[in-house]
Amino acid sequence: MAGLLCKRRKKGVSDLQEEGKNAINAPMNPSTVDIHPEDTLLEENEERTMIDPNSKEDPKFKELIKVLIDWINDVLVEERIIVKQLEEDLYDGQVLQKLLEKLADRKLNVAEVTQSEIGQKQKLQTVLEAVHDLLRPHGWTIKWNIDSIHGKNLISILHLLVALAMHFRAPIRLPEHVSVQVVVVRKREGLLQTTHVTEELTTTTEMMMGRFERDAFDTLFDHAPDKLSVVKKSLITFVNKHLNKLNLEVTELETQFADGVYLVLLMGLLEDYFVPLHNFYLTPESFDQKVHNVSFAFELMQDGGLKKPKARPEDVVNLDLKSTLRVLYNLFTKYKNVE
């Protein structure tokens, strides 16, 4: 986004107030956003963007930021790096460098510490070029640049982090359909003009992962929620028919398969073999142990002749009902006549 780094020039307080007043009162561009003095220091044809304050209070927007911060801190726990605020902690490229090196398992040829603006931008350039080399072949649209990241533009930083999280299949669940209202302030003929645009930060997990094909479960969730309960009852009946042999009972599909234990045991029952207990965690405690269990169950399914499940193990662990239903329905289709 152009002009994110403010080109300051001397102005009187009255000039600033007048420009702010003109922007707010512009007849074709009504604005409900307070224009701060620092946002009016624009050259002719320069523009600045800011997030509408109401959007910042949106629960899904706040959740997106929290999930991404927690993810970064989890990835960089060995580096003893703690991110608290995305704009302030990522703009200079230091954290982004460490994050990419950890995710991609490669070392970037950059200076470790850079205090000057030029040094920070050089580091950002190296980091972003490496990111673009990874993302472009997979069709990602690049919605950030050196100036926007260094200018602490939160929208650009979020676009970058969402792309990285999806590309590296981060074991997190991003909130879907997160959008924000962005106010664009431009200077035209000495006056500030404001326009509002909607910026989409996330869509659905399937689309962000590049899985654009829709299936019956997408249709069920979107258009026939009443039939969804029928499908769930049928699947519960199917799994209990077999798990009851081990004195196990399923009542909630969303939660009881999330740790992978029932999936592993179910595969053993369906294929009529005993699964050695050292191959999985019977009482998993951590997220990674649960992901291991679900991944192991997926391997057993493929050994049994099923295609690799469309769902990600992380999605099942994160209580994504649609993903769990897809996995169980594949089992139902193959094993429904097994006694």
PAMAR-868233 format. One record per residue (C-alpha): x, y, z; residue in three letters; residue number from 0. Coordinates in Angstrom, 3 decimals. Each point is the difference from the previous one (the first is absolute). Example, Ala and Ser with C-alpha at 12.3 -4.5 7.8 and 13.67 -1.06 7.14 Angstrom:
+----------+----------+----------+------+-----+
!       px !       py !       pz ! type ! seq !
+----------+----------+----------+------+-----+
!   12.300 !   -4.500 !    7.800 !  Ala !   0 !
!    1.370 !    3.440 !   -0.660 !  Ser !   1 !
+----------+----------+----------+------+-----+
This chain:
+----------+----------+----------+------+-----+
!       px !       py !       pz ! type ! seq !
+----------+----------+----------+------+-----+
!    0.000 !    0.000 !    0.000 !  Met !   0 !
!    1.469 !    3.291 !   -1.104 !  Ala !   1 !
!    0.989 !    2.773 !    2.317 !  Gly !   2 !
!   -0.095 !   -1.918 !    3.233 !  Leu !   3 !
!    3.151 !    1.694 !    1.187 !  Leu !   4 !
!   -1.040 !    3.492 !    0.862 !  Cys !   5 !
!    1.828 !    2.822 !   -1.775 !  Lys !   6 !
!   -0.050 !    2.662 !    2.622 !  Arg !   7 !
!    0.095 !    3.703 !   -0.650 !  Arg !   8 !
!   -0.560 !    3.000 !    2.177 !  Lys !   9 !
!   -3.591 !    1.045 !    0.418 !  Lys !  10 !
!   -1.793 !    2.185 !    2.436 !  Gly !  11 !
!   -2.525 !   -1.432 !    2.402 !  Val !  12 !
!   -2.773 !    1.928 !   -1.715 !  Ser !  13 !
!    0.957 !   -1.525 !   -3.359 !  Asp !  14 !
!   -0.207 !   -3.481 !    1.467 !  Leu !  15 !
!   -3.361 !    0.676 !    1.583 !  Gln !  16 !
!   -1.347 !    1.449 !   -3.245 !  Glu !  17 !
!    1.118 !   -2.994 !   -2.036 !  Glu !  18 !
!   -1.528 !   -2.375 !    2.513 !  Gly !  19 !
!   -3.218 !    1.996 !   -0.070 !  Lys !  20 !
!   -0.110 !   -0.021 !   -3.809 !  Asn !  21 !
!    0.542 !   -3.765 !   -0.064 !  Ala !  22 !
!   -2.748 !   -0.695 !    2.488 !  Ile !  23 !
!   -2.441 !    2.383 !   -1.642 !  Asn !  24 !
!    0.753 !   -0.979 !   -3.604 !  Ala !  25 !
!   -3.505 !   -0.424 !   -1.521 !  Pro !  26 !
!    0.887 !   -2.990 !   -2.191 !  Met !  27 !
!    2.038 !   -1.793 !    2.644 !  Asn !  28 !
!   -1.772 !   -0.038 !    3.350 !  Pro !  29 !
!    2.282 !   -1.306 !    2.722 !  Ser !  30 !
!   -0.675 !   -1.285 !    3.469 !  Thr !  31 !
!    3.688 !   -0.450 !    0.755 !  Val !  32 !
!    1.959 !    2.544 !    1.975 !  Asp !  33 !
!    2.869 !    1.339 !   -2.096 !  Ile !  34 !
!    2.996 !    0.432 !    2.260 !  His !  35 !
!    2.425 !    2.867 !   -0.656 !  Pro !  36 !
!    2.820 !   -2.364 !   -0.989 !  Glu !  37 !
!   -2.259 !   -1.521 !   -2.650 !  Asp !  38 !
!   -0.475 !    3.346 !   -1.713 !  Thr !  39 !
!    3.688 !    0.591 !   -0.704 !  Leu !  40 !
!   -0.282 !   -1.135 !   -3.607 !  Leu !  41 !
!    1.500 !    1.322 !   -3.185 !  Glu !  42 !
!   -2.220 !    0.577 !   -3.032 !  Glu !  43 !
!   -1.364 !   -3.320 !   -1.387 !  Asn !  44 !
!    1.464 !   -1.908 !    2.938 !  Glu !  45 !
!   -2.220 !   -2.419 !    1.918 !  Glu !  46 !
!   -0.121 !   -1.680 !    3.380 !  Arg !  47 !
!   -2.110 !   -2.928 !    1.157 !  Thr !  48 !
!   -1.364 !   -0.844 !    3.431 !  Met !  49 !
!   -2.373 !   -2.571 !    1.438 !  Ile !  50 !
!   -3.442 !    1.211 !    0.977 !  Asp !  51 !
!   -0.145 !   -0.008 !    3.844 !  Pro !  52 !
!   -3.211 !   -2.040 !   -0.055 !  Asn !  53 !
!    1.735 !   -2.767 !   -1.956 !  Ser !  54 !
!    2.756 !   -0.157 !    2.601 !  Lys !  55 !
!   -2.627 !   -0.944 !    2.574 !  Glu !  56 !
!   -1.415 !   -2.844 !   -2.094 !  Asp !  57 !
!    0.385 !   -3.254 !    2.014 !  Pro !  58 !
!    1.127 !   -1.994 !   -3.063 !  Lys !  59 !
!    2.641 !    2.621 !   -0.831 !  Phe !  60 !
!    1.298 !   -0.129 !    3.568 !  Lys !  61 !
!   -0.003 !   -3.797 !   -0.100 !  Glu !  62 !
!    2.002 !   -0.006 !   -3.245 !  Leu !  63 !
!    2.669 !    2.196 !    1.553 !  Ile !  64 !
!    0.141 !   -2.109 !    3.171 !  Lys !  65 !
!    0.260 !   -3.286 !   -1.911 !  Val !  66 !
!    2.836 !    1.352 !   -2.159 !  Leu !  67 !
!    1.909 !    1.443 !    2.970 !  Ile !  68 !
!   -0.323 !   -3.261 !    1.930 !  Asp !  69 !
!    1.191 !   -1.925 !   -3.067 !  Trp !  70 !
!    3.067 !    2.204 !   -0.494 !  Ile !  71 !
!    0.928 !   -0.272 !    3.672 !  Asn !  72 !
!   -0.415 !   -3.761 !   -0.112 !  Asp !  73 !
!    2.225 !   -0.324 !   -3.097 !  Val !  74 !
!    2.675 !    2.264 !    1.487 !  Leu !  75 !
!   -0.099 !   -1.291 !    3.567 !  Val !  76 !
!    3.581 !   -1.292 !   -0.255 !  Glu !  77 !
!    1.161 !    3.421 !   -1.199 !  Glu !  78 !
!   -1.415 !    1.538 !    3.168 !  Arg !  79 !
!   -1.903 !    2.484 !   -2.127 !  Ile !  80 !
!   -3.354 !    1.204 !    1.300 !  Ile !  81 !
!   -2.254 !    1.967 !   -2.345 !  Val !  82 !
!   -2.588 !    2.186 !    1.686 !  Lys !  83 !
!   -1.062 !    2.417 !   -2.753 !  Gln !  84 !
!    0.285 !   -0.878 !   -3.677 !  Leu !  85 !
!    0.623 !    3.508 !   -1.346 !  Glu !  86 !
!    2.688 !    0.891 !    2.522 !  Glu !  87 !
!    1.758 !   -3.356 !    0.123 !  Asp !  88 !
!    0.100 !   -0.997 !   -3.675 !  Leu !  89 !
!    0.643 !    3.203 !   -1.945 !  Tyr !  90 !
!    3.817 !   -0.090 !    0.111 !  Asp !  91 !
!    0.308 !   -3.513 !   -1.478 !  Gly !  92 !
!    1.765 !   -1.596 !    2.971 !  Gln !  93 !
!   -2.892 !   -2.196 !    1.161 !  Val !  94 !
!   -1.100 !   -0.726 !   -3.578 !  Leu !  95 !
!    3.532 !   -1.190 !   -0.781 !  Gln !  96 !
!    0.029 !   -2.394 !    2.962 !  Lys !  97 !
!   -3.527 !   -1.207 !   -0.784 !  Leu !  98 !
!    0.769 !   -0.788 !   -3.636 !  Leu !  99 !
!    3.294 !   -1.679 !    0.872 !  Glu ! 100 !
!   -1.778 !   -2.251 !    2.478 !  Lys ! 101 !
!   -2.931 !   -0.823 !   -2.285 !  Leu ! 102 !
!    2.049 !   -0.567 !   -3.153 !  Ala ! 103 !
!    2.943 !   -1.577 !    1.844 !  Asp ! 104 !
!    2.521 !    2.214 !   -1.794 !  Arg ! 105 !
!    2.391 !    2.784 !    0.947 !  Lys ! 106 !
!   -0.359 !    3.437 !   -1.579 !  Leu ! 107 !
!    3.095 !    2.025 !   -0.810 !  Asn ! 108 !
!   -0.863 !    3.170 !    1.926 !  Val ! 109 !
!    1.527 !    2.028 !    2.807 !  Ala ! 110 !
!   -1.286 !   -1.139 !    3.381 !  Glu ! 111 !
!   -0.606 !    3.448 !    1.501 !  Val ! 112 !
!   -0.787 !    3.116 !   -2.020 !  Thr ! 113 !
!   -0.903 !    3.262 !    1.702 !  Gln ! 114 !
!   -0.049 !    2.344 !   -2.993 !  Ser ! 115 !
!   -3.017 !    0.356 !   -2.252 !  Glu ! 116 !
!    2.096 !   -0.887 !   -3.044 !  Ile ! 117 !
!    1.301 !   -3.149 !    1.689 !  Gly ! 118 !
!   -3.490 !   -1.022 !    1.082 !  Gln ! 119 !
!   -1.364 !    0.433 !   -3.522 !  Lys ! 120 !
!    2.888 !   -1.978 !   -1.465 !  Gln ! 121 !
!   -0.784 !   -2.826 !    2.405 !  Lys ! 122 !
!   -3.701 !    0.206 !   -0.860 !  Leu ! 123 !
!    0.825 !   -0.148 !   -3.703 !  Gln ! 124 !
!    1.995 !   -3.210 !    0.465 !  Thr ! 125 !
!   -2.679 !   -1.579 !    2.184 !  Val ! 126 !
!   -2.882 !    0.969 !   -2.283 !  Leu ! 127 !
!    1.817 !   -1.179 !   -3.121 !  Glu ! 128 !
!    0.424 !   -3.396 !    1.664 !  Ala ! 129 !
!   -3.706 !    0.002 !    0.933 !  Val ! 130 !
!   -1.021 !    0.891 !   -3.552 !  His ! 131 !
!    2.162 !   -2.782 !   -1.442 !  Asp ! 132 !
!   -1.927 !   -2.444 !    2.180 !  Leu ! 133 !
!   -3.507 !    1.370 !   -0.545 !  Leu ! 134 !
!   -0.160 !    1.135 !   -3.631 !  Arg ! 135 !
!    0.224 !   -3.502 !   -1.540 !  Pro ! 136 !
!   -3.114 !   -0.915 !    2.002 !  His ! 137 !
!   -2.069 !    2.885 !   -1.310 !  Gly ! 138 !
!    0.005 !    2.269 !    3.053 !  Trp ! 139 !
!   -0.807 !    3.644 !   -0.695 !  Thr ! 140 !
!    2.634 !    2.212 !    1.618 !  Ile ! 141 !
!   -1.831 !    2.684 !    1.998 !  Lys ! 142 !
!    2.968 !    1.515 !    1.832 !  Trp ! 143 !
!    3.318 !    1.667 !   -0.758 !  Asn ! 144 !
!    3.065 !    1.327 !    1.792 !  Ile ! 145 !
!   -1.465 !    3.459 !    0.631 !  Asp ! 146 !
!   -3.338 !   -1.275 !    1.324 !  Ser ! 147 !
!    1.619 !   -2.468 !    2.418 !  Ile ! 148 !
!    2.612 !    2.512 !    1.181 !  His ! 149 !
!   -2.752 !    2.610 !    0.234 !  Gly ! 150 !
!   -1.733 !   -2.226 !    2.577 !  Lys ! 151 !
!   -3.032 !   -0.531 !   -2.210 !  Asn ! 152 !
!   -1.965 !   -2.626 !    1.905 !  Leu ! 153 !
!   -2.053 !   -1.103 !   -3.019 !  Ile ! 154 !
!    3.144 !   -0.795 !   -2.005 !  Ser ! 155 !
!    1.578 !   -1.810 !    2.952 !  Ile ! 156 !
!   -3.147 !   -2.113 !    0.486 !  Leu ! 157 !
!   -0.150 !   -0.922 !   -3.703 !  His ! 158 !
!    3.628 !   -1.129 !    0.203 !  Leu ! 159 !
!   -0.485 !   -2.075 !    3.153 !  Leu ! 160 !
!   -3.193 !   -1.668 !   -1.245 !  Val ! 161 !
!    1.814 !   -0.996 !   -3.203 !  Ala ! 162 !
!    2.938 !   -1.438 !    1.963 !  Leu ! 163 !
!   -2.283 !   -1.880 !    2.398 !  Ala ! 164 !
!   -1.919 !   -1.588 !   -2.855 !  Met ! 165 !
!    3.075 !   -0.774 !   -2.121 !  His ! 166 !
!    1.788 !   -1.745 !    2.857 !  Phe ! 167 !
!   -3.198 !   -1.732 !    1.160 !  Arg ! 168 !
!    0.220 !    1.516 !    3.455 !  Ala ! 169 !
!   -1.736 !   -2.107 !    2.678 !  Pro ! 170 !
!   -2.434 !    2.809 !    0.756 !  Ile ! 171 !
!   -3.580 !    0.814 !   -0.869 !  Arg ! 172 !
!   -0.384 !    3.457 !   -1.541 !  Leu ! 173 !
!   -3.449 !    1.570 !    0.368 !  Pro ! 174 !
!   -1.773 !   -0.058 !   -3.342 !  Glu ! 175 !
!   -1.469 !    2.943 !   -1.937 !  His ! 176 !
!    1.872 !    2.752 !    1.843 !  Val ! 177 !
!   -0.386 !    3.393 !   -1.699 !  Ser ! 178 !
!    0.758 !    3.534 !    1.124 !  Val ! 179 !
!   -1.034 !    3.431 !   -1.123 !  Gln ! 180 !
!    3.011 !    2.010 !   -1.127 !  Val ! 181 !
!   -0.023 !    3.784 !   -0.280 !  Val ! 182 !
!    2.147 !    1.395 !   -2.797 !  Val ! 183 !
!    0.968 !    3.661 !    0.376 !  Val ! 184 !
!    1.278 !    1.719 !   -3.160 !  Arg ! 185 !
!    1.105 !    3.550 !   -0.614 !  Lys ! 186 !
!   -1.486 !    1.605 !   -3.130 !  Arg ! 187 !
!    0.409 !    3.680 !   -0.835 !  Glu ! 188 !
!    0.993 !    0.796 !    3.549 !  Gly ! 189 !
!   -3.009 !   -1.753 !    1.555 !  Leu ! 190 !
!   -0.220 !   -3.339 !    1.755 !  Leu ! 191 !
!   -2.501 !   -2.481 !   -1.431 !  Gln ! 192 !
!   -1.018 !   -3.197 !    1.764 !  Thr ! 193 !
!   -1.393 !   -3.180 !   -1.474 !  Thr ! 194 !
!   -0.947 !   -3.285 !    1.636 !  His ! 195 !
!    0.923 !   -3.405 !   -1.383 !  Val ! 196 !
!   -0.581 !   -3.504 !    1.356 !  Thr ! 197 !
!    3.156 !   -2.072 !    0.367 !  Glu ! 198 !
!   -0.435 !   -3.777 !    0.159 !  Glu ! 199 !
!    2.611 !   -1.624 !    2.238 !  Leu ! 200 !
!   -1.202 !   -3.612 !    0.083 !  Thr ! 201 !
!   -2.515 !   -2.037 !   -1.988 !  Thr ! 202 !
!   -0.590 !   -3.665 !    0.824 !  Thr ! 203 !
!    2.690 !   -2.426 !    1.048 !  Thr ! 204 !
!   -0.589 !   -2.126 !   -3.101 !  Glu ! 205 !
!    0.391 !    2.960 !   -2.370 !  Met ! 206 !
!    3.052 !    1.386 !    1.783 !  Met ! 207 !
!    1.592 !   -3.439 !   -0.193 !  Met ! 208 !
!   -0.652 !   -0.040 !   -3.733 !  Gly ! 209 !
!   -2.717 !   -2.634 !    0.187 !  Arg ! 210 !
!   -2.591 !    1.645 !   -2.178 !  Phe ! 211 !
!   -2.006 !   -3.139 !   -0.750 !  Glu ! 212 !
!   -3.196 !   -0.180 !    1.979 !  Arg ! 213 !
!   -1.587 !   -3.213 !    1.173 !  Asp ! 214 !
!   -3.253 !   -1.213 !    1.506 !  Ala ! 215 !
!    0.932 !    1.241 !    3.466 !  Phe ! 216 !
!    0.501 !    3.566 !   -1.231 !  Asp ! 217 !
!   -3.524 !   -0.172 !   -1.424 !  Thr ! 218 !
!   -1.393 !   -1.505 !    3.206 !  Leu ! 219 !
!    1.525 !    2.696 !    2.193 !  Phe ! 220 !
!   -0.990 !    2.833 !   -2.323 !  Asp ! 221 !
!   -3.455 !   -1.002 !   -1.170 !  His ! 222 !
!   -1.401 !   -2.959 !    1.937 !  Ala ! 223 !
!    0.837 !    0.220 !    3.697 !  Pro ! 224 !
!   -3.138 !   -2.010 !    0.781 !  Asp ! 225 !
!    1.391 !   -2.987 !   -1.920 !  Lys ! 226 !
!    3.320 !    0.367 !    1.788 !  Leu ! 227 !
!   -1.466 !   -1.409 !    3.206 !  Ser ! 228 !
!   -1.199 !   -3.082 !   -1.906 !  Val ! 229 !
!    3.504 !   -0.609 !   -1.344 !  Val ! 230 !
!    1.502 !    0.416 !    3.470 !  Lys ! 231 !
!   -2.439 !   -2.519 !    1.504 !  Lys ! 232 !
!    0.820 !   -2.524 !   -2.725 !  Ser ! 233 !
!    3.732 !    0.387 !    0.599 !  Leu ! 234 !
!   -0.401 !   -0.266 !    3.785 !  Ile ! 235 !
!   -1.963 !   -3.225 !   -0.470 !  Thr ! 236 !
!    2.722 !   -1.327 !   -2.320 !  Phe ! 237 !
!    2.965 !    0.743 !    2.295 !  Val ! 238 !
!   -1.771 !   -1.228 !    3.142 !  Asn ! 239 !
!   -0.861 !   -3.277 !   -1.705 !  Lys ! 240 !
!    3.744 !   -0.725 !    0.069 !  His ! 241 !
!    1.314 !    1.990 !    2.968 !  Leu ! 242 !
!   -2.593 !   -1.646 !    2.263 !  Asn ! 243 !
!    2.075 !   -3.171 !   -0.343 !  Lys ! 244 !
!    2.596 !    1.784 !    2.156 !  Leu ! 245 !
!   -2.684 !    1.368 !    2.319 !  Asn ! 246 !
!    0.456 !    3.483 !   -1.517 !  Leu ! 247 !
!   -2.872 !    2.329 !   -0.882 !  Glu ! 248 !
!   -0.032 !    3.103 !   -2.193 !  Val ! 249 !
!   -2.582 !    2.736 !    0.508 !  Thr ! 250 !
!    1.847 !    3.076 !   -1.361 !  Glu ! 251 !
!    1.776 !   -0.327 !   -3.332 !  Leu ! 252 !
!    1.625 !    3.435 !    0.307 !  Glu ! 253 !
!    1.912 !   -0.727 !    3.187 !  Thr ! 254 !
!    0.427 !   -3.722 !    0.492 !  Gln ! 255 !
!    2.112 !   -0.578 !   -3.133 !  Phe ! 256 !
!    2.145 !    3.095 !    0.493 !  Ala ! 257 !
!    2.848 !   -1.753 !    1.822 !  Asp ! 258 !
!    0.237 !   -2.769 !   -2.610 !  Gly ! 259 !
!   -0.314 !   -2.893 !    2.469 !  Val ! 260 !
!   -3.448 !   -1.136 !   -1.131 !  Tyr ! 261 !
!    1.046 !    0.334 !   -3.659 !  Leu ! 262 !
!    2.972 !   -2.317 !    0.533 !  Val ! 263 !
!   -2.048 !   -2.534 !    1.961 !  Leu ! 264 !
!   -2.799 !    0.164 !   -2.564 !  Leu ! 265 !
!    2.411 !   -0.815 !   -2.842 !  Met ! 266 !
!    1.238 !   -3.034 !    1.924 !  Gly ! 267 !
!   -3.558 !   -1.205 !    0.493 !  Leu ! 268 !
!   -0.994 !    0.582 !   -3.626 !  Leu ! 269 !
!    3.087 !   -1.755 !   -1.389 !  Glu ! 270 !
!   -0.030 !   -2.662 !    2.737 !  Asp ! 271 !
!    3.440 !    0.495 !    1.487 !  Tyr ! 272 !
!    1.510 !    1.138 !    3.282 !  Phe ! 273 !
!    1.793 !    3.346 !   -0.096 !  Val ! 274 !
!    3.140 !   -0.137 !    2.186 !  Pro ! 275 !
!   -0.283 !    2.569 !    2.764 !  Leu ! 276 !
!    3.526 !    1.295 !   -0.578 !  His ! 277 !
!   -1.085 !    1.316 !   -3.415 !  Asn ! 278 !
!   -2.279 !    2.696 !    1.401 !  Phe ! 279 !
!   -0.815 !    1.919 !    3.173 !  Tyr ! 280 !
!   -2.850 !   -1.645 !    1.891 !  Leu ! 281 !
!   -0.400 !    3.065 !    2.235 !  Thr ! 282 !
!    1.396 !    2.898 !   -2.056 !  Pro ! 283 !
!    0.558 !    3.232 !    1.887 !  Glu ! 284 !
!    1.612 !    2.405 !   -2.446 !  Ser ! 285 !
!   -1.200 !    1.310 !   -3.347 !  Phe ! 286 !
!    2.928 !   -1.712 !   -1.762 !  Asp ! 287 !
!   -0.884 !   -3.373 !    1.534 !  Gln ! 288 !
!   -3.578 !    0.326 !   -1.231 !  Lys ! 289 !
!    1.192 !    0.971 !   -3.495 !  Val ! 290 !
!    2.290 !   -3.045 !    0.058 !  His ! 291 !
!   -2.955 !   -2.257 !    0.816 !  Asn ! 292 !
!   -2.235 !    1.376 !   -2.750 !  Val ! 293 !
!    2.862 !   -0.124 !   -2.520 !  Ser ! 294 !
!    0.668 !   -3.626 !    0.975 !  Phe ! 295 !
!   -3.698 !   -0.819 !   -0.460 !  Ala ! 296 !
!    0.186 !    1.576 !   -3.481 !  Phe ! 297 !
!    2.940 !   -2.270 !   -0.809 !  Glu ! 298 !
!   -2.010 !   -3.027 !    1.087 !  Leu ! 299 !
!   -2.866 !    1.129 !   -2.248 !  Met ! 300 !
!    2.339 !    0.231 !   -2.980 !  Gln ! 301 !
!    1.420 !   -3.432 !    0.843 !  Asp ! 302 !
!   -3.599 !   -1.241 !   -0.114 !  Gly ! 303 !
!   -0.419 !    1.243 !   -3.561 !  Gly ! 304 !
!   -1.627 !    3.379 !    0.640 !  Leu ! 305 !
!    1.246 !    3.173 !   -1.618 !  Lys ! 306 !
!    1.855 !    2.488 !    2.167 !  Lys ! 307 !
!   -2.687 !    1.934 !    1.912 !  Pro ! 308 !
!   -0.762 !    3.468 !   -1.292 !  Lys ! 309 !
!   -0.023 !    1.340 !    3.548 !  Ala ! 310 !
!    3.148 !    1.032 !    1.829 !  Arg ! 311 !
!    0.819 !   -1.758 !    3.284 !  Pro ! 312 !
!    0.317 !    3.455 !    1.597 !  Glu ! 313 !
!   -3.565 !    0.847 !   -0.998 !  Asp ! 314 !
!   -1.378 !   -3.138 !    1.634 !  Val ! 315 !
!    1.957 !    0.772 !    3.169 !  Val ! 316 !
!   -1.320 !    3.564 !   -0.080 !  Asn ! 317 !
!   -3.592 !   -1.328 !    0.161 !  Leu ! 318 !
!   -0.881 !    0.871 !   -3.596 !  Asp ! 319 !
!   -3.234 !   -1.926 !   -0.470 !  Leu ! 320 !
!    0.061 !    0.056 !   -3.787 !  Lys ! 321 !
!    3.467 !   -1.561 !   -0.079 !  Ser ! 322 !
!   -0.984 !   -2.693 !    2.515 !  Thr ! 323 !
!   -3.163 !   -0.841 !   -1.951 !  Leu ! 324 !
!    1.974 !   -0.364 !   -3.231 !  Arg ! 325 !
!    2.360 !   -2.493 !    1.629 !  Val ! 326 !
!   -2.776 !   -2.049 !    1.584 !  Leu ! 327 !
!   -2.140 !    0.013 !   -3.137 !  Tyr ! 328 !
!    2.884 !   -1.464 !   -2.000 !  Asn ! 329 !
!    0.197 !   -2.809 !    2.551 !  Leu ! 330 !
!   -3.770 !   -0.473 !   -0.114 !  Phe ! 331 !
!    0.043 !   -0.270 !   -3.802 !  Thr ! 332 !
!    2.616 !   -2.781 !    0.043 !  Lys ! 333 !
!   -0.924 !   -1.886 !    3.160 !  Tyr ! 334 !
!   -3.776 !    0.462 !    0.406 !  Lys ! 335 !
!   -0.641 !   -3.709 !   -0.579 !  Asn ! 336 !
!    2.700 !   -1.213 !    2.376 !  Val ! 337 !
!   -1.429 !   -1.718 !    3.045 !  Glu ! 338 !
+----------+----------+----------+------+-----+
